Amino acid sequence: MWNEAVFYTRLALGLRKLAKTAPLADPEGATLRQFANRETTFLELMRVGVFDNPRTPYREMLRLAGCEYGDLARGVKQNGLEPTLETLRSAGVSLTHDEFKCKTPIVRGGREIPSDRTCFQNPAIHPLYRGRSSGSRNRVTPTPYSLEFILYRDARNTLRMQELGATGKAFLVFRPTLPAPNGLRMTLPRKGEQPADCWFAEGGNAGGWHYRLATAGIARFVRIGWKNPIGAGVMPRNLPANDFLPVAQWIARRKSEGVGTVGRMSPSGAVRIASTALEHGVDIAGTIFVCGGEGISAAKRARIGAAGAQIFGSYPMSEIGTIGHACRHMTEGNDVHLFEDTVAVLSDRRRLPFSEDEANVLLFTTLLPFAGQVLINADMGDTGTIATVKCDCSFSRMGFHKQIRDIASHSKLTGYGVTLVGTDVVRVLEEFLPARLGGSPCDYQLVQHDETGDTQVSLRVSPRVGVDSADRVKALFLEGVRGHFGGAVAVRLWKHAEAVEVVFAEPLTTVTGKVLPLHLVKPSGRKSDA
């Protein structure tokens, strides 16, 4: 209880300071300056965050690789940043996803390198507030957010809205309340920025009363003495379970008043709003959904398009910043312009966990001097293809000619904008459920799919287990998930959208007959050329 009080107090103070801080005056100029100096800022970040920081495991990795700061600086100057990072990766200076999450020890050169959940934090920043897992009872991986980091991220969002032609439209936020802080942050009444017109709380009624109380208390505290002429901001409107009609009706009402809407939410949320609009004959045509946190499949795009709306993707990561945004030309696939001012990205072809497939695993290196984490070649659980893109958009004109195509998750579930680490879910399937219900670890399988556009999670239970109550199985599964990183918000949103079903059937097998605990059905993110 004390830790909760401290966390929310710091969050409230940080958001109040953010609300009273003007946004960057020249978003494009700030981006171009960072882009031009990316190698210089990288080396300074390595000096402060790695070579002068005894807590980070990267310091020992670099020592074992025979790389001192002078060697790194010469390599970047002579060969460039990405080739130098490739050399470091070959020498063992990299992280797996489970190593970053402290699920497995970091072993290099035959010895274990000490690490914990705070060892990658940037020691040079002054946190405005800290992020953490969504109400998890387990230990978490906290990420500090500096004021500079948030202002830079918001400046990039301003550029995105300009690129998509979304400025001047009604601004709708469809995000959950606490313990997830993004809804509060997106609806802050900021000086010099367009305010949110409405906040619908996704899964709002499924959260505990203390979260609703904390959300309301922080929102009111942030607005005390507010003198901004744009208004005092909006409070969340909690939706009943599996009811998205109020959102669609609000969009239609603004359209009838001659005002279009741009909404920020998860792709799954956008699909449910579009599906509801189609089912009830509500006109939301012309709406722009700006989404991140999960993949955008062809089925999702088709469903949203059927309602006359558009969806554009984003690739944010709390530890790194905004990795990329889609421009107005990216209307297929799950693609974004790669923002090389923020991050350097390599790809490593390897076999995937929970799968028999090979794919290009993305490795990330932070470049922003005010990023919350200092990472070198870190696998954050995603795959994609790095390619050159040529299009007539503002991002290309700024020099961002690379894109990441077909972004997907390889070791985590990302439905409804929340992330669950694959190893945590496997533990629920192979240990928690057999201990409670009987059967073996091979009798339970989780399947995530979205063939119809709606992200669904199917829990397949072998009839051999001998359980006949789907409600009991579902309740125990959600109880197990709730105890892991991101679990509380995942359960909350799954319940609201009725996204989890229990199927009494044998687990699905791969083409070679293997049974994988996580069966991630790959979405078809790009239309066929045929």
C-alpha positions in Angstrom: 0.0 0.0 0.0 2.9 2.4 0.9 4.6 1.7 -2.4 1.4 2.3 -4.3 0.9 5.7 -2.5 4.5 6.7 -3.3 4.2 5.7 -6.9 0.9 7.6 -7.5 2.2 10.7 -5.6 5.3 10.9 -7.9 3.1 10.3 -10.9 0.8 13.1 -9.9 3.6 15.5 -9.3 5.3 14.6 -12.6 2.1 15.0 -14.6 1.4 18.4 -13.0 4.9 19.6 -14.0 4.4 18.2 -17.5 1.1 20.0 -17.8 2.6 23.3 -17.0 5.6 22.9 -19.4 5.2 24.3 -22.9 5.9 21.8 -25.8 9.0 22.1 -28.0 8.6 25.2 -30.1 10.2 23.6 -33.2 9.5 19.8 -33.4 11.0 19.4 -36.8 14.1 21.4 -35.9 14.7 19.4 -32.7 14.3 16.1 -34.6 16.7 17.2 -37.4 19.4 18.3 -34.9 19.3 15.0 -33.1 19.3 13.1 -36.4 22.4 15.0 -37.6 24.2 14.3 -34.3 23.1 10.7 -33.7 26.7 9.3 -33.6 27.9 12.0 -31.2 25.0 11.6 -28.8 25.4 7.8 -29.0 29.0 8.0 -27.9 28.2 10.4 -25.1 25.4 8.1 -23.9 27.9 5.2 -24.0 30.4 7.1 -22.0 28.0 8.1 -19.2 25.6 5.2 -19.3 28.0 2.3 -19.8 31.7 3.0 -19.4 31.3 5.3 -16.4 28.5 3.1 -15.0 29.5 0.0 -13.0 25.9 -1.2 -12.6 25.3 -1.9 -16.2 26.1 -5.4 -17.6 27.2 -3.8 -20.8 30.3 -2.6 -19.2 31.5 -6.1 -18.5 30.3 -7.3 -21.9 32.5 -4.6 -23.6 35.5 -5.5 -21.4 35.2 -9.2 -22.4 34.9 -8.1 -26.0 38.1 -6.1 -25.6 36.4 -2.8 -26.4 37.3 0.4 -24.5 35.7 3.8 -25.1 38.5 4.9 -27.4 38.0 1.7 -29.5 34.3 2.4 -29.8 34.7 6.0 -30.8 37.3 5.1 -33.5 35.0 2.4 -34.8 32.0 4.7 -35.1 34.2 7.4 -36.7 35.8 5.1 -39.2 33.1 2.6 -40.0 29.8 4.2 -39.0 27.4 3.4 -36.2 25.5 0.4 -37.5 28.7 -1.5 -38.7 30.2 -0.9 -35.3 27.1 -2.2 -33.6 27.3 -5.3 -35.8 30.9 -5.9 -34.7 29.8 -5.6 -31.1 27.0 -8.0 -31.6 29.3 -10.6 -33.1 31.5 -10.2 -30.0 28.7 -10.9 -27.6 27.6 -7.4 -26.8 23.9 -7.9 -27.0 20.8 -8.9 -25.0 18.1 -11.5 -25.4 14.6 -10.5 -24.5 14.6 -12.8 -21.5 18.0 -11.4 -20.3 16.6 -7.9 -20.4 13.5 -9.0 -18.5 15.7 -10.9 -15.9 14.1 -14.2 -16.9 17.5 -15.8 -17.6 21.0 -14.9 -16.3 23.5 -13.0 -18.5 26.4 -15.3 -19.2 29.4 -14.2 -21.3 32.9 -15.7 -21.4 31.8 -18.6 -19.1 30.8 -16.4 -16.2 27.5 -14.8 -15.1 27.3 -11.0 -15.2 25.2 -9.6 -12.4 22.0 -7.8 -13.4 18.7 -6.7 -12.0 15.6 -4.8 -13.1 17.2 -1.4 -12.8 20.7 -2.0 -14.1 19.9 -0.7 -17.6 18.5 2.6 -16.5 20.1 5.8 -17.7 22.0 7.3 -14.7 22.2 10.8 -16.4 18.5 11.6 -16.4 16.3 13.1 -13.7 13.0 11.2 -13.8 9.8 13.1 -14.0 8.0 9.9 -13.0 8.5 6.2 -13.4 6.6 3.7 -15.4 6.1 0.1 -14.3 4.1 -3.0 -15.0 0.4 -2.7 -15.1 -0.5 -3.6 -11.6 1.6 -6.8 -11.5 2.2 -8.4 -8.1 5.6 -9.6 -9.3 8.8 -7.6 -9.5 8.7 -5.1 -12.3 11.0 -3.5 -14.8 10.7 0.2 -14.0 11.4 2.7 -16.7 12.2 6.3 -15.7 10.7 9.0 -17.9 12.5 12.4 -18.0 10.8 15.6 -19.0 13.0 15.9 -22.0 12.1 12.4 -23.2 8.4 13.1 -22.9 8.6 16.5 -24.7 10.6 14.9 -27.5 8.1 12.1 -27.9 5.2 14.6 -27.9 7.0 16.7 -30.5 7.3 13.6 -32.8 3.5 13.0 -32.3 2.9 16.6 -33.4 4.8 15.8 -36.6 2.8 12.6 -37.1 -0.6 14.4 -36.8 0.6 17.0 -39.3 1.7 14.3 -41.7 -1.7 12.4 -41.4 -3.7 15.6 -41.8 -5.2 15.0 -38.3 -4.7 18.5 -36.9 -7.8 20.5 -36.2 -10.0 17.4 -35.8 -11.8 16.3 -32.6 -9.3 14.4 -30.4 -10.6 11.2 -28.9 -8.6 9.1 -26.4 -9.7 5.5 -25.9 -7.3 4.2 -23.2 -7.7 2.5 -19.8 -7.5 4.3 -16.5 -4.8 3.6 -13.9 -2.8 1.5 -13.3 -1.9 2.3 -17.0 -0.9 6.0 -17.0 -1.1 6.7 -20.8 -4.8 7.8 -20.7 -4.0 10.4 -18.0 -0.9 11.6 -20.0 -2.7 11.9 -23.3 -5.6 13.9 -21.8 -3.4 16.4 -20.0 -4.4 20.0 -20.8 -1.1 21.2 -22.2 -0.1 24.7 -23.1 0.3 25.1 -26.8 -1.3 21.8 -27.7 -4.7 20.7 -28.9 -6.6 19.3 -25.9 -8.4 16.0 -25.8 -12.1 16.4 -26.4 -13.2 13.1 -24.9 -11.6 10.2 -22.9 -13.4 6.8 -23.0 -11.9 4.4 -20.5 -11.3 1.1 -22.2 -12.1 -1.6 -19.6 -13.0 1.2 -17.2 -15.7 -0.6 -15.2 -13.5 -3.8 -14.9 -10.9 -2.0 -12.8 -10.9 -1.8 -9.0 -12.5 1.2 -7.3 -9.1 2.3 -6.0 -7.8 2.7 -9.6 -10.8 4.8 -10.6 -10.4 6.9 -7.4 -6.7 7.3 -8.0 -7.3 8.3 -11.7 -9.9 10.9 -10.7 -7.7 12.2 -7.8 -4.6 12.7 -10.0 -6.6 14.3 -12.8 -8.1 16.8 -10.5 -4.7 17.5 -8.7 -3.0 18.2 -12.1 -5.7 20.7 -12.9 -5.7 22.6 -9.6 -5.3 26.3 -10.4 -5.2 25.6 -14.1 -5.4 28.9 -16.1 -4.9 27.6 -19.6 -7.7 29.1 -21.8 -8.0 25.8 -23.7 -9.9 24.3 -20.7 -9.3 22.0 -17.8 -9.1 18.8 -19.7 -11.5 15.8 -19.7 -12.3 13.1 -17.2 -12.6 9.4 -18.2 -16.0 8.0 -19.2 -16.0 4.3 -18.1 -17.6 1.9 -20.5 -19.8 -1.1 -19.6 -18.2 -4.5 -20.4 -18.0 -5.2 -24.2 -19.9 -2.0 -25.0 -18.2 0.2 -27.6 -21.4 1.9 -28.9 -21.0 5.2 -26.9 -17.6 5.7 -28.6 -19.0 5.2 -32.1 -22.0 7.4 -31.3 -19.7 10.2 -30.0 -17.7 10.1 -33.3 -20.9 10.2 -35.4 -22.3 13.1 -33.4 -19.1 15.2 -34.0 -19.3 14.3 -37.7 -22.9 15.5 -37.8 -21.6 18.8 -36.4 -19.1 19.0 -39.3 -16.0 17.9 -37.2 -14.0 14.9 -38.0 -12.3 12.7 -35.4 -8.8 11.4 -34.8 -8.6 8.7 -32.1 -5.6 7.3 -30.2 -6.0 3.7 -29.1 -4.9 0.2 -29.7 -5.7 -1.4 -33.1 -8.0 -3.9 -31.3 -10.0 -1.0 -29.8 -10.3 0.6 -33.2 -11.6 -2.6 -34.7 -14.2 -3.0 -32.0 -15.4 0.6 -32.5 -15.6 0.1 -36.3 -17.4 -3.3 -35.8 -19.9 -1.7 -33.5 -20.5 1.2 -35.9 -21.3 -1.3 -38.7 -23.5 -3.4 -36.6 -25.6 -0.4 -35.4 -25.5 1.6 -38.6 -23.6 4.5 -37.0 -21.7 6.7 -39.4 -18.0 7.1 -38.5 -16.7 7.5 -42.0 -13.6 9.7 -42.3 -12.3 8.9 -38.8 -8.6 8.5 -38.4 -7.4 5.9 -35.9 -3.8 6.4 -34.8 -2.7 3.2 -33.1 0.2 1.4 -31.5 1.0 -1.4 -29.1 0.1 -4.3 -31.4 0.2 -5.4 -35.0 -2.2 -4.2 -37.7 -3.3 -7.1 -39.8 -5.1 -7.1 -43.1 -8.2 -8.3 -41.3 -8.1 -5.4 -38.9 -7.6 -2.9 -41.8 -10.4 -4.4 -43.8 -12.8 -4.2 -40.8 -11.9 -0.6 -40.1 -12.1 0.3 -43.8 -15.5 -1.2 -44.1 -16.7 1.5 -41.7 -15.2 4.2 -43.9 -12.3 4.9 -41.4 -8.5 4.7 -41.7 -5.9 3.3 -39.4 -2.2 4.3 -39.2 0.3 2.5 -37.2 2.9 3.6 -34.7 5.9 1.7 -33.1 6.5 3.0 -29.6 8.6 1.4 -26.9 8.7 2.8 -23.4 12.3 1.9 -22.9 13.5 3.5 -26.1 10.9 6.1 -27.4 9.1 6.3 -30.7 10.8 3.9 -33.1 8.7 4.8 -36.0 5.4 6.1 -37.3 3.4 5.3 -40.5 3.0 8.1 -43.0 -0.1 8.7 -44.9 1.1 6.4 -47.8 1.4 3.4 -45.5 -2.1 2.0 -45.8 -1.1 -1.7 -46.0 1.0 -4.0 -43.8 2.4 -3.2 -40.4 5.1 -0.8 -41.5 6.6 2.5 -40.1 9.3 4.9 -41.0 12.3 4.1 -38.9 13.3 7.2 -36.8 17.1 6.9 -36.8 17.5 9.9 -34.6 16.0 7.8 -31.7 17.3 4.3 -32.3 19.7 2.2 -34.3 18.3 -1.1 -35.4 20.0 -4.3 -36.6 18.3 -7.5 -37.6 19.5 -11.0 -36.7 18.1 -14.0 -38.6 17.4 -16.7 -36.1 14.9 -19.4 -35.0 12.1 -18.0 -32.9 11.0 -19.1 -29.4 7.6 -20.9 -29.3 7.9 -21.6 -33.0 9.7 -23.6 -35.6 10.1 -20.6 -37.9 13.0 -18.3 -38.6 12.7 -14.5 -38.8 14.6 -11.3 -38.6 14.8 -10.5 -34.9 15.2 -6.7 -34.3 18.0 -5.5 -32.1 17.7 -2.0 -30.6 20.3 0.5 -29.5 19.2 3.7 -27.8 20.5 7.0 -29.1 18.6 9.7 -27.2 20.7 11.1 -24.3 17.5 11.4 -22.2 16.1 7.9 -22.9 15.1 6.0 -19.8 17.2 2.9 -20.6 20.6 2.5 -22.1 20.5 -0.5 -24.5 22.9 -2.0 -27.0 21.7 -4.6 -29.5 18.8 -5.5 -27.3 16.2 -8.0 -28.5 12.9 -6.6 -27.2 10.7 -9.4 -28.6 9.9 -8.2 -32.1 10.7 -9.2 -35.6 10.6 -7.2 -38.8 12.4 -6.3 -42.1 14.5 -3.2 -42.5 14.2 -1.8 -46.0 14.5 1.4 -47.9 11.3 3.4 -48.5 10.6 6.1 -51.1 7.5 8.1 -50.7 6.4 11.7 -50.8 5.8 12.4 -47.1 7.2 14.7 -44.5 9.2 11.9 -42.8 11.0 11.1 -46.1 11.7 14.8 -46.7 13.3 14.9 -43.2 15.7 12.1 -44.2 14.0 9.1 -42.8 14.4 6.8 -45.8 14.4 3.5 -43.9 11.3 1.6 -42.8 10.6 -1.4 -40.7 8.2 -3.7 -42.5 5.8 -6.4 -41.2 6.5 -5.8 -37.5 5.4 -8.6 -35.3 6.1 -10.0 -31.8 8.0 -13.3 -31.4 8.1 -13.9 -27.7 5.2 -11.9 -26.2 1.4 -11.4 -26.6 0.4 -7.9 -27.6 -3.3 -7.9 -28.1 -5.3 -4.9 -27.0 -2.2 -2.7 -26.6 -0.8 -4.6 -23.6 2.3 -6.8 -23.6 2.8 -10.1 -21.8 6.2 -11.8 -21.9 6.0 -15.2 -23.5 7.9 -17.0 -20.7 5.4 -15.7 -18.1 2.4 -17.0 -20.1 4.1 -20.3 -20.6 4.6 -20.6 -16.8 0.9 -20.1 -16.3 0.1 -22.8 -18.9 2.7 -25.4 -17.9 2.9 -24.9 -14.2 0.0 -22.9 -12.7 -3.0 -24.5 -14.5 -1.8 -28.2 -14.2 -1.2 -27.6 -10.5 -4.8 -26.3 -10.1 -6.7 -28.3 -12.6 -4.6 -31.4 -13.3 -3.2 -32.7 -16.5 0.2 -32.1 -17.9 2.0 -29.1 -19.3 1.2 -30.3 -22.8 -2.6 -30.2 -22.1 -2.9 -26.4 -22.2 -2.2 -24.0 -25.1 -2.9 -20.4 -25.7 -3.7 -19.3 -29.3 -3.8 -15.6 -30.2 -5.5 -14.9 -33.6 -7.4 -12.1 -35.4 -8.6 -13.6 -38.6 -11.9 -11.6 -38.3 -10.1 -8.4 -37.3 -10.9 -8.8 -33.6 -8.0 -10.0 -31.5 -9.1 -13.1 -29.7 -7.3 -15.3 -27.2 -8.3 -19.0 -27.2 -7.2 -21.2 -24.3 -7.3 -24.8 -25.6 -7.6 -27.4 -22.9 -7.2 -31.1 -23.7 -10.3 -33.2 -22.9 -7.9 -35.5 -21.1 -7.8 -33.1 -18.2 -11.4 -34.0 -17.3 -12.6 -30.4 -16.6 -16.0 -29.4 -17.9 -16.4 -25.9 -16.5 -15.1 -23.3 -19.0 -15.9 -20.5 -16.4 -13.6 -22.2 -13.8 -10.8 -22.7 -16.3 -11.1 -19.1 -17.5 -11.1 -17.7 -14.0 -8.0 -19.6 -13.0 -6.2 -18.7 -16.2 -6.9 -15.0 -15.6 -5.8 -15.3 -12.0 -2.5 -16.8 -13.1 -1.9 -14.1 -15.8 -2.8 -11.3 -13.4 0.3 -12.2 -11.3 2.8 -11.4 -14.0 4.2 -8.4 -15.7 1.4 -6.4 -17.4 -1.1 -9.0 -16.3 -3.6 -6.8 -14.4 -4.3 -4.5 -17.3 -4.3 -7.4 -19.8 -7.0 -9.2 -17.7 -9.0 -6.0 -17.3 -9.0 -5.3 -21.1 -9.7 -8.9 -22.0 -12.7 -9.0 -19.7 -14.1 -5.8 -21.1 -13.8 -6.9 -24.7 -14.8 -10.6 -23.9 -11.6 -11.5 -25.8 -10.8 -14.8 -24.0 -12.6 -18.0 -24.8 -12.0 -21.6 -23.4 -12.0 -24.4 -26.0 -12.0 -28.0 -24.8 -10.0 -29.5 -27.6 -6.5 -30.9 -28.2 -3.8 -28.3 -28.7 -2.9 -27.3 -32.2 0.2 -28.8 -33.8 2.8 -27.4 -36.2 3.4 -28.8 -39.6 6.0 -31.1 -38.1 3.7 -32.3 -35.3 5.0 -30.2 -32.4 2.7 -28.7 -29.8 3.8 -25.2 -28.7 2.4 -23.7 -25.5 2.0 -20.4 -27.3 0.5 -20.7 -30.7 0.7 -17.2 -32.2 -1.3 -17.2 -35.4 0.6 -14.9 -37.7 -1.7 -12.1 -39.0 -1.6 -11.4 -42.7 -0.4 -7.8 -42.5 0.0 -7.1 -46.2 -2.4 -7.8 -49.1 -1.3 -10.4 -51.6 0.2 -9.1 -54.9 -1.9 -11.6 -56.8 
